[in-house]
Each structure stands twice: as structure tokens, then as C-alpha cells.
Amino acid sequence: MGGKLLRKVLWLAMVAALPSTAAAHVRWFVPEWLRLQPPDFGLIVGWPTLAVIGASLGLFLLLRQVQRLVGSPHWPNPPLLAYMEPCATALLAVHTGISLVWFAYQGNLFVPQLVLPPNLPGWLLVALQIFVAFTFITGLFDRAGALLLMVTFLLGFLFFPPLAMLGQLHYVGIGLALFVLGRTVPPEWVARKLAWVSRYETEAVAALRILTGLSLVAAAFDEKLLAPELGRDFLAQYPHFNFMRSLFGFGWFDNDLFVTAAGITEATIGILLITGVLTRAVILGMWVPFNLTVPLLPPVELLGHLPIFGIMYVLLLYGSGIPPRAAVRLLEPAVRGEIEEARRRLRA
């Protein structure tokens, strides 16, 4: 008993740096009959949940201390980020649009496990995804597309279980962010009508960050912590992902423990995003695990993660909110008063 406890303690000490599998959505890579298996909510009362709480609290306190030492919630803040910022929302929109087109073509809502029925309501959601993708990729009616994306998400609750839909909450964040921040420069008459939205830039970025964090937490429990059978099947197909055993030779680190470790890591990242503590540092920390899985899995991994990559880019630039920067984002360039107000706000 003491040996098992020691192993868990050792594992918790390195959980933040652990598995690249944290980024893999295992429901995408298991047989269809298993993909639809509901989570076992009885497992929520167990040591993995306590580990999520403990790891999140410990890392939060550590990052808060670093934030106090550096004196800014936007650290690191190199000047080059200011020059990367103008393309942030365009990249987010195009990434999301490509992903939406692919999964609509497959008859899915956002991700492989959300298979739409072949009837009129299902086709409606397919059509909505394609239209939203068109607006995001071209920039035409982009804010209308952002609103329709949120409507599409809400309609998904009519077809799928709540926890499965909560794992897609980041699409609501994308919709809010693109409605407020915009994908392209609108015509002058549109700019004047939407001038009021520039007051909510900070809130839109915060919503994108928080909803993405909630999405990661929901996915961690839905696909790993409350559904260990999914992880077992996934690792049976891709045994090399358990690198603690295959690479480092830790025979005691079985597949069940590895999947649990992945779930705890993913949930911890989500909670840290929700708190808003040193968001840029958290994004940089998740960059490696969320990219390592791409060359190791079928193309659906890249296609499904494109919106997440776009979100990571936006949050890397904006941090926990609208950061001080040299280049002012001209959200509504046709409204001169709004531009001057934005500049005064940034200088303050």
C-alpha cells in the first residue's frame, strides 16, 4: 500500500510536465460503440478529482507568486507580440472555419463523436456550420457568423448529452470573441452601428479564456477521468503514447494511471486558464502537449484542434485581457472617436 501511495505522490510532483496525451481527444480514436459510451459519474468521487484540485491550487499559487515578482499579469510581454496582434482574429476565424467545414462534411457537430442524425434538423446544423465557416474564412458577415456559431452550439443540446456539449464551450468563446473583436474591417455604416462593442474587448477575451478553460475541464472528465475504458482502448491502439513505460521503462506506470495523469493535466490546464493567472505562461506551457499529438495521430487530430490552436494564439497575444502594446488594434477604424478613446485607454 505504501509503495502505491509513493508512486502516486511521485507522479503528482511531475503532473504539470506530463503526458502529451492530455491533448488527445480519445473519443475521436475509439470504435463508434465505445465513442458513445456515457461517462461514469460515480468516478468523480475519487483521488483523481482531489489530484486535479491539489495540482490546480499548487500551480495557481506558484504562478501568482511569479506574477507578484514580475509585477504584471501579462508576463512575458516581449515587444514582438505587438506586431503579431493584427492577424490574431483572422487566424482564429480561418482555423475555426476549416475545422467546421471538415466536420460538417463528415455529418458531425464540431467533433467526431457528435454525429448528427440524417434528417432535416441534422442537415440544418450541417448547413449552419458551413455558413459560419464561409463567413469566418472570407470575412464576409463575420459577426453574423459569430452569432450563428453560438446559436449552433445551443441547438446542439437538443441532440447530445450536456457534458458532451460542454466540452465544446470554446466555440461559444470563439463566437463572442469574433463578434466583439471582428475578423475584418467592416464597412463604415456597419462600423458605426457596432461602435459600442469596442467597450467589451477585455470581456470578450476573458470570455474566450474562461470558456476554453471550462471546455478543457469538461473534456478531461468526459473522455479520461470518468471514462477510463476509452483511454484503455486508445492506448491499445497507440501504446507508444504511454512514454512513461515505453520510453522511460517505468513498468508500474500502467495505462490506467497514464490516462488518469493525462486527464488531471488537461483539467489543471483548464482551471489555470479560468483563473486568468499568467495566461501567457499557461498558454506557452500547453503549447508543447497540444502540438506533439498532431504528427502521432491521424489528420483528424489536427483538424479538430485547429480552433484550439487559434485560441492559443489569441490568448498568447492578449494574455488575461487587453495587454499594453505598441500597436493599437483599430477595432472600428471608421469611427475616429472610438480610435482615439481606445488609444487613451491603452495609454492609461
C-alpha positions, 0 to 999 in steps of 0.5 A, a space after each residue: 500500500 505504501 509503495 502505491 501511495 509513493 508512486 502516486 505522490 511521485 507522479 503528482 510532483 511531475 503532473 504539470 510536465 506530463 503526458 502529451 496525451 492530455 491533448 488527445 481527444 480519445 473519443 475521436 480514436 475509439 470504435 463508434 460503440 465505445 465513442 458513445 459510451 456515457 461517462 461514469 459519474 460515480 468516478 468523480 468521487 475519487 483521488 483523481 478529482 482531489 489530484 486535479 484540485 491539489 495540482 490546480 491550487 499548487 500551480 495557481 499559487 506558484 504562478 501568482 507568486 511569479 506574477 507578484 515578482 514580475 509585477 504584471 499579469 501579462 508576463 512575458 510581454 516581449 515587444 514582438 507580440 505587438 506586431 503579431 496582434 493584427 492577424 490574431 482574429 483572422 487566424 482564429 476565424 480561418 482555423 475555426 472555419 476549416 475545422 467546421 467545414 471538415 466536420 460538417 462534411 463528415 455529418 458531425 457537430 464540431 467533433 467526431 463523436 457528435 454525429 448528427 442524425 440524417 434528417 432535416 434538423 441534422 442537415 440544418 446544423 450541417 448547413 449552419 456550420 458551413 455558413 459560419 465557416 464561409 463567413 469566418 474564412 472570407 470575412 464576409 458577415 463575420 459577426 453574423 457568423 459569430 452569432 450563428 456559431 453560438 446559436 449552433 452550439 445551443 441547438 446542439 443540446 437538443 441532440 447530445 448529452 450536456 457534458 458532451 456539449 460542454 466540452 465544446 464551450 470554446 466555440 461559444 468563446 470563439 463566437 463572442 470573441 469574433 463578434 466583439 473583436 471582428 475578423 475584418 474591417 467592416 464597412 463604415 455604416 456597419 462600423 458605426 452601428 457596432 461602435 459600442 462593442 469596442 467597450 467589451 474587448 477585455 470581456 470578450 477575451 476573458 470570455 474566450 479564456 474562461 470558456 476554453 478553460 471550462 471546455 478543457 475541464 469538461 473534456 478531461 472528465 468526459 473522455 479520461 477521468 470518468 471514462 477510463 475504458 476509452 483511454 484503455 482502448 486508445 492506448 491499445 491502439 497507440 501504446 507508444 503514447 504511454 512514454 512513461 513505460 515505453 520510453 522511460 521503462 517505468 513498468 508500474 506506470 500502467 495505462 490506467 494511471 497514464 490516462 488518469 495523469 493525462 486527464 488531471 493535466 488537461 483539467 489543471 490546464 483548464 482551471 489555470 486558464 479560468 483563473 486568468 493567472 499568467 495566461 501567457 505562461 499557461 498558454 506557452 506551457 500547453 503549447 508543447 502537449 497540444 502540438 506533439 499529438 498532431 504528427 502521432 495521430 491521424 489528420 483528424 487530430 489536427 483538424 479538430 484542434 485547429 480552433 484550439 490552436 487559434 485560441 492559443 494564439 489569441 490568448 498568447 497575444 492578449 494574455 488575461 485581457 487587453 495587454 499594453 502594446 505598441 500597436 493599437 488594434 483599430 477595432 472600428 477604424 471608421 469611427 475616429 472617436 472610438 480610435 482615439 478613446 481606445 488609444 487613451 485607454 491603452 495609454 492609461 
